[in-house]
Amino acid sequence: MHSSPIKVIVLVVALFKICHVQALCPPSDSLVPCICSQYNGWEVISCSNIRGRINFAPIFARDSSAIKNQNLSSYSLTFNTLRITGCSGLLEIPRGSFADLSFLYVDISANPNLDWISPRAFDKSSYGVTKELRLYDNYLWNPAPYTNDIFKFVTNFKMLEKVDLGMNRISSVPKNAFASASTIQRIDFRYNKITSIGQNAFSATTNLTLLEFTYNSITPAGIHPQAFSVLDEFLNFPYALSLESRKLTILGLHKNNVTTLDRTTFKPVLDTVKELIAGFGYCNPSTCYYDYLLCDHDADWICDGKEKYRRPNSENP
């Protein structure tokens, strides 16, 4: 006798509830000035619109202790979401700020004076859990000697799939910035101050589908000839992915100072990229919309073997 689909679904849900140990919100006074609340069945810790200087370390240490002291037979220190937004007095997030708590999603956004996050701001317990980092619209920058700090912070999360670094003041993507980021699928750098992309900056990003640099200050001279080379070299390893398996589909360089594309630099990714937006040019595997960028003789190679079409100025992306 076969079980009905409805019974199977009910059984799966019941087993999930039995096996899944959710984090429990601690007493509210342990998190002040942050709050813990339920949202669609998940626990969300929110620290929003806090004025004045703030140090998260003692807050989350109290939170961790309060959870452990609830004398439950089992408990989890993994929450669904951490949200830190609109905190004007937040200048930096130092090492060990979040005790041993971990989060599936981390949203640290719209903090106008936040300019630095320690690579070790989170405990190692988060590194195998967090799927998405949203670090949008802060004041994050990476001057020397802190050039690599924000990238070390990001790549510490070994299960990360998406990272949004848009609307900050990042000025460069240094050499080997993403040397240990094999799970990342989307990286967004829109609206930064980036002028350069270093050698092998995206090594190991073999699952990358979107790489977005729109509205920066990148020039052809600022892109290292081997900025994307490891993405291509990966395909030459004995057990590497086939060319058809490569996943980068969108490379956005629109609204920069990129007026031409060097063949040596961009050939590795354009072999399989489905959409390139750069300068005033637009290209996909079968068609080149031939306008200001692609009229440059140095970029003619992009359209080799493809149908060429001059887009009217009103249609320029």
C-alpha positions in Angstrom: 0.0 0.0 0.0 1.4 3.4 -1.0 1.3 6.4 1.3 -0.4 9.5 0.0 1.7 12.5 -0.9 0.1 14.5 1.9 1.0 11.9 4.5 4.6 11.8 3.3 4.8 15.6 3.5 3.3 15.6 7.0 5.8 13.0 8.1 8.8 14.9 6.7 7.7 18.1 8.4 7.2 16.2 11.7 10.7 14.6 11.5 12.2 18.0 10.7 10.7 19.5 13.8 11.9 16.7 15.9 15.5 16.7 14.5 15.9 20.4 14.1 17.0 22.2 17.2 16.2 25.8 16.9 17.9 28.6 18.8 15.8 30.0 21.5 15.6 33.7 22.1 17.2 34.5 25.5 15.6 36.8 28.1 15.2 40.2 26.5 17.4 42.0 29.1 20.4 39.9 28.0 20.4 41.5 24.6 19.7 45.2 25.3 19.9 47.3 23.2 19.4 44.5 20.6 16.2 42.4 20.4 15.5 38.8 19.5 12.2 38.0 17.7 10.4 35.3 15.8 10.0 35.9 12.0 8.3 33.2 10.0 9.3 30.6 12.6 12.9 31.7 12.7 14.8 33.6 15.3 16.2 37.0 14.2 18.6 39.1 16.4 18.2 42.7 15.4 20.4 45.7 16.5 18.9 48.6 14.6 19.0 52.4 14.9 21.2 52.4 18.0 22.7 55.8 18.7 26.1 56.4 20.4 29.1 54.1 20.6 28.3 50.4 20.8 30.4 47.3 21.7 28.7 44.1 20.7 31.1 41.7 22.6 29.5 42.0 26.1 26.0 42.0 24.6 26.5 38.7 22.7 28.5 37.1 25.6 25.5 37.7 27.8 23.2 36.3 25.1 25.2 33.1 24.8 25.3 32.6 28.6 21.6 33.2 28.9 20.8 30.6 26.3 23.1 28.0 28.0 21.6 28.8 31.4 18.1 27.9 30.3 18.8 24.3 31.4 17.4 22.7 28.3 18.3 19.2 27.3 19.4 20.6 24.0 19.8 24.0 22.6 21.3 25.7 19.6 23.5 28.8 19.3 22.7 29.1 15.6 20.2 31.8 14.7 18.6 32.4 11.3 19.5 36.1 11.0 21.7 38.8 12.5 20.7 42.2 11.4 22.7 45.3 12.3 21.4 48.4 10.5 21.2 52.2 11.0 23.7 52.3 13.9 25.3 55.7 13.5 27.7 55.2 16.4 29.1 51.9 15.1 32.6 52.7 13.9 34.2 49.2 13.8 33.4 45.6 14.7 36.5 44.1 16.4 37.6 40.5 17.0 35.2 38.3 19.0 32.2 40.6 18.9 29.6 37.8 18.6 30.8 35.2 21.2 30.1 31.7 20.0 26.8 32.5 18.3 26.4 31.7 14.6 24.0 32.9 11.9 22.7 31.6 8.6 22.3 35.2 7.2 24.2 38.2 8.3 23.0 41.7 7.4 25.3 44.6 8.4 24.0 47.5 6.4 23.3 51.2 6.4 25.7 52.0 9.2 27.2 55.3 7.9 30.3 55.3 10.0 31.3 51.6 10.0 34.7 51.5 8.3 36.3 48.3 9.5 35.3 44.7 10.4 37.9 42.5 11.9 38.6 39.3 9.9 37.8 37.5 13.2 34.7 39.4 14.2 32.7 36.1 14.3 33.6 32.9 16.1 34.7 30.0 14.0 31.4 28.3 14.7 29.8 30.7 12.1 32.3 29.8 9.4 30.6 26.5 8.5 27.1 27.9 8.7 26.7 31.4 7.2 25.3 31.4 3.7 24.9 35.1 2.9 26.6 38.3 3.9 25.0 41.6 3.2 27.4 44.4 4.0 25.7 47.1 1.9 25.8 50.9 2.4 28.4 51.2 5.1 31.7 53.1 5.1 33.9 50.1 4.7 37.3 50.8 3.1 40.6 49.0 2.7 43.6 51.4 2.9 47.0 50.0 3.6 47.8 48.2 5.9 44.2 46.9 6.0 44.0 46.2 2.3 43.0 42.5 2.8 41.0 42.7 6.0 37.5 42.8 4.4 38.4 40.0 2.1 39.8 37.8 4.9 36.6 38.5 6.8 34.5 37.3 3.9 36.5 34.3 2.9 36.6 32.9 6.5 33.0 31.8 5.9 33.5 28.5 4.1 29.8 27.9 3.2 29.1 31.4 1.9 27.1 31.7 -1.3 26.3 35.4 -1.7 28.2 38.5 -0.6 27.0 42.1 -1.2 29.7 44.8 -0.6 27.9 47.5 -2.5 27.8 51.1 -1.6 31.0 51.2 0.4 34.4 52.8 -0.1 36.5 49.8 -1.1 39.3 51.0 -3.4 40.9 47.7 -4.6 40.4 44.0 -4.9 43.9 42.8 -4.1 45.9 39.8 -5.2 44.3 36.5 -4.2 41.4 38.3 -2.5 39.1 35.3 -3.0 41.7 32.5 -2.8 39.6 30.4 -0.6 36.0 31.0 -1.7 34.9 28.0 -3.7 31.3 28.1 -2.6 30.6 31.8 -3.5 28.1 32.2 -6.3 27.5 36.0 -6.3 29.8 38.9 -5.5 28.5 42.5 -5.8 30.8 45.5 -5.6 28.5 48.1 -7.1 29.0 51.7 -6.0 32.4 51.5 -4.5 35.7 53.3 -5.2 37.5 50.4 -6.9 40.3 51.4 -9.2 42.2 48.1 -9.4 41.7 44.3 -9.5 44.8 42.3 -8.6 46.4 39.1 -9.9 44.3 36.0 -9.3 41.8 38.0 -7.4 39.1 35.4 -7.9 41.1 32.2 -7.7 39.0 29.3 -6.4 35.7 31.0 -7.2 34.7 28.0 -9.4 31.0 28.4 -8.5 30.8 32.1 -9.3 27.8 33.1 -11.4 27.7 36.8 -11.0 30.6 39.3 -10.6 29.3 42.9 -10.5 31.5 46.0 -10.6 29.1 48.6 -11.9 29.7 52.2 -10.8 33.3 52.1 -9.8 36.5 53.8 -11.1 38.2 50.9 -12.8 40.4 51.6 -15.8 42.0 49.0 -18.2 45.4 49.7 -16.6 44.0 48.9 -13.2 43.0 45.4 -14.2 45.9 43.0 -13.7 46.5 40.8 -16.9 46.0 37.8 -14.7 43.1 39.1 -12.7 40.8 36.3 -13.9 43.4 33.8 -15.0 42.9 31.2 -12.3 39.2 30.9 -13.3 40.6 29.6 -16.6 43.6 27.7 -15.3 41.2 25.7 -13.0 39.9 24.0 -16.2 43.3 22.5 -17.0 43.6 20.5 -13.8 43.2 16.7 -14.3 39.8 16.4 -12.7 38.6 20.0 -13.4 35.2 21.1 -14.5 34.6 21.0 -18.2 34.4 24.3 -20.1 30.6 23.8 -20.3 30.4 23.5 -16.5 31.9 26.8 -15.8 29.3 29.0 -14.1 30.2 32.7 -14.5 27.3 34.1 -16.5 27.3 37.9 -15.7 30.4 40.1 -15.5 29.4 43.8 -14.9 31.9 46.5 -15.6 29.4 49.2 -16.7 29.8 52.8 -15.5 33.6 52.5 -15.0 36.4 53.9 -17.0 36.8 50.7 -19.0 36.8 51.7 -22.6 38.5 48.6 -24.0 39.1 45.0 -22.9 42.5 43.4 -23.1 42.3 40.0 -24.8 44.8 38.3 -22.5 42.9 39.5 -19.4 39.3 38.8 -20.4 39.5 35.8 -22.8 39.5 33.3 -19.8 36.1 34.4 -18.6 34.5 35.5 -21.9 34.7 32.0 -23.4 31.7 31.0 -21.3 30.3 34.2 -19.8 26.7 34.8 -20.9 26.5 38.5 -20.4 29.2 41.2 -20.3 28.4 44.8 -19.7 31.3 47.2 -19.9 31.6 50.8 -20.9 28.8 51.2 -23.4 29.3 47.7 -24.7 27.1 44.6 -24.3 28.1 41.1 -25.3 26.7 37.6 -25.0 27.9 34.3 -26.6 26.1 34.8 -29.9 25.6 38.6 -30.4 27.7 41.7 -29.9 25.9 45.0 -29.7 28.5 47.1 -31.4 28.7 50.6 -30.0 31.3 52.8 -28.3 33.3 50.1 -26.5 33.2 47.5 -29.1 34.1 49.9 -32.0 37.5 50.2 -30.4 39.8 48.1 -32.6 41.5 46.7 -29.4 38.1 45.1 -28.5 37.2 43.7 -31.9 38.3 40.2 -30.8 35.3 39.9 -28.5 33.0 39.8 -31.5 35.0 37.3 -33.5 32.6 34.8 -35.1 29.5 36.6 -33.7 26.7 38.6 -35.2 27.5 42.3 -34.8 24.9 44.9 -34.3 25.2 48.6 -33.6 22.7 49.5 -30.9 21.1 53.0 -31.3 22.4 55.5 -28.7 19.0 55.5 -27.0 19.4 51.8 -26.3 22.8 51.9 -24.7 22.8 50.1 -21.4 
